């Protein structure tokens, strides 16, 4: 038994309970089923859900950064075009 198995895995809920366009909670990034059945999940299943939430968060942050870079590059192109 590993050290983590001695402790209950807390819900990743942060109190921002609103669903995004893909069906995930905007606060904790759990799916509907992951939220609904959290109390019935085993510790291993809860760890997997938390891992998936971290993965989803990283993917969202990467997409936001890419969008910001694209937006910034577009603004620079627009500004350079208006100088001539």
N, C-alpha and C positions, 0 to 999 in steps of 0.2 A: 504494500500500500504506500503510495507516494504521500508526501507532505500535504499536497493540495487536497487530497481526499479526506483529510481530517476536518476541513472547514467547508461550510456551506458556501456555494458560489452565489453571490448576490446578483439580483436582477440588474441588468445594465440600464434600466430605465432612469432617465434624468428629468422626467416630468414634462417633457415636450411631446405630448401625445397627439400627433397629427400625421396623417399618412401622405407620403409623396406620390408622385404619378406612377411609380412602379409597385406600390403597395407596401412599402417599407415605412416604418415609423421614422419621422424626421429627427427624433431625439436619439433613440438608441439603435436605429437601423435594423430592428428585428422585423421579420415577416409577421403577418397576422397569426399564423399557426404558432410561430415561435413565442409570440406574446401570450396567446391564448393557453397554450399548454406548458408554460414555463414551470409551473409548480409540479407537474407530473414528470418532468424530464429528470433523467438520472444525472449525477454529477458529470459524467463523461459527455452526455448530450448537452448539458449546459455549457461546458467548456468549449464544445464545438460551436455552439451558437455564438458565444462571445468571440471566438476566433473568426467566425464568419462576419460578425459585426465590425470587427477591426479591419477585415479585408474590404468590406463594403466602404467603410470610412476612407481608407487609403485610396480606393478607386475613385471616390467622389472628389477627394482633395486633388488627385492627379488631374481629373477632368477640369476642375475649376482653374487650376494653374495653367493648363493648356489653353483654356478659354481666355484667361487674362493675357497670356502671351500673344494669342491671336489678335485680341482686341488692341493691345498695345502696339503691335506691328501695324495694324490697320490705321491706327491714329497717326503713327509716324509717317506712313505712306501718304495719308491725307494731308498732313501738315507740309510735307515736302512738295507735294503737288500744288499746293496753294501758293508756294513761294515763287513760282514761275509764271 
